[in-house]
Every structure is written in C-alpha cells, then in structure tokens.
C-alpha cells in the first residue's frame, strides 16, 4: 500500500470501525466512497497520492439513514401521527419517495408528531399532538425497508 496522508489513514480507520460496529448490530452500512487527492510540491518534483475507500453491506430489513442534508425527522419525535398523508410525507423523508406499503401502530395513547405541511416536499416542520390514539412507530415504504420513527432522518 502506498503512503497516505495521516488524516486519511485516521478517516479510513474510523470508516472500517464504523462499518464493523454497524454490521455487528445488524444495521445496513450505506455505500460510502471517499476520494482524496493530496499534492506535495518539493523544489524539483511533484508527488500525487490518491486514495479511494469503499464499504458496502446489504440487508433487506434494516434502515439506511443518510447523514447529509436537512433534518426531516428527529428521533426524539418517537411516534408519527396516524394519517395517510403523514405516512407519505414520512416516507418521502426517510426513503426519498412518497409511497408506503404498511405500518405498525403503538396501540396506546401517546404524544405523536405530524408534519405541519404534508404537501410541501421541502418543509419538514412538525407539531406535537399531546395524546393521539395508537400512533405509528414504524412505516414500511415502497422500497420494502422499515423506517422507525425513533430514528433521525435527513433529506
């Protein structure tokens, strides 16, 4: 292996450790590709180093959480208010499309959250309903993945 910049080595080590921890917990590790080019100029020569790191894992029942962009659902919300437009908006947030297949309800009275404007694909503000009957704790979206309402999602 060629010499790499120390900070890239640390980044590579953290990615490997994260992938190992996530796969031990049965979670899906998103496909990650990092490319870095470092150039060092010495009076008479130029050295160029390029490093590419990829890690993949597949699973049909776990949730992929993107970690970039605007937060569209916060784990502290815990429950989603039971309503078809709310489920569609939640799937848009979690999976990227509006379609959903199934869901599971808590079966009790609990505080639940709903999107204020479920029609706007860019507005992610929510409001709290103090006591909703049987709110949702997960939704299976059209990609056949289960998206839990006690996790944070970004869009």
N, C-alpha and C positions, 0 to 999 in steps of 0.2 A: 504494500500500500504506500502511496506517495505521502510525503509530509503534508499535513494540513494545518491550517491556522488553529491555534489553541482554542479560540472561541467556537470554531466549527466542530472541533472534537468534543467539546462540552455539550453543544447542541445535539450532536449525533448520539452521545451517551444518554442524554435526557430523553430523546425520542425512543431509543431502544428500551430504556427503563419504563417509560410510559406505556409502550406497546406491550411489554411483558406483564405489567400490573393489570392493564385493561383486559388482556386475554385471559388472565387467571380468574378474573371476576366474571367472565362470560360476556363481556361487553364487546361490541364491534369497534375496531380501531379504524378510523377513517383513513382513506388513501391519502398519504401525505408525500409530496415531492418538494424537496428543498434544493435549490441550486444556488451556489455562491461562487463568485469569481473574485480572486484576490490577485492583484498585481503588485509586485515589488520591483522597484527600479534601483539597480545598482549602477554605479557610474558607467560601466561598459556593457551591461547585459540587462535583459528584462526576463523575469520569471513569472509564469502564469500558472495558477492552480485552480482546478475546477472540481467540485465535489457534488455528487448527486446522491441523495438518500431517499429510499422509498420503503414504505412498510404497508402491508395490506393484511386484512383479515376479513373473513366473511361469516355471517350469521344471519339466519332468517327471522329471529325473534327479538333482536336487541335494537336499541335506538341509537341512531347516529346524531350527535349534537355538533353542529357547526360552531366554531368559536370565533367567527368573524362577522362583522356587520352589526346591525341594530338589534338589540334585545327585543324579542317579540313575545316572550312568555318567561316569567320568573318562577323559579322553583318554590318560592315562598307562597305563591298563589294557591298551591296544593290541589284545589278542585276547580273544574270548569263547570260553569252553569249548563244544565242540560237543555240544549236547544239546537236544532239542526243548523241554523246559520252560524252559531257559535262553534260547532264541531267543524264546519267547513273552514272557518277562519283559523281555528287552531291547527288544522291540517296544513293550511297554507303556510303558517308559521313554522311548524315542525318539519314538514316534508317538502314543502315548496309547491304543492298543488292543493286545490280546494276539495278534492274528492275524499270521502271517508267510506269505510266498509262496515265497521262495527265499533262498539264501545263497551265500557263496563261502568256501572253505577255503584256508588258507595252504599246505598241502601239505608241511609240515615239522614238526619238533618245536620247540615254543616255549612259554614261560610263557603261561598263559591264566588268565582270571578268570571266576568264576561267582558268581551270586547265592547267598547263604547260604540264604535262604528264598524260593524261587521262587514259593511260593503266596501270600505276603503282598504285597498291592498297595501297601503303604506302606513296606515295609522294603527299603532299597536297598544294604545292606552286601554286599560281595563278598569272596571269598577267592581267593588265588593258588594255582594248580596249577603246580608248578615246570616240568614238562615234559609237555605234552599233545600228542598227535599230531594234526596238521592242524587247529588251532583256526580259528575264524571271524574274518575281518577285515571282513566286512560282512553285513548282513541286509536283504533287501527285505521290508518289512512290507506289510500288506494295502492300504495307501494307495498302493502302487506306487512308493514312494520308497526310495532306497538310504540306509541308515543305517550309516555307517562306525564301526567300533569304536575308531578312533584320534581320535575327537572327543568332546567333553564334552556331556552332555545333562542337562537339568533337567526335573523333573516338578512 
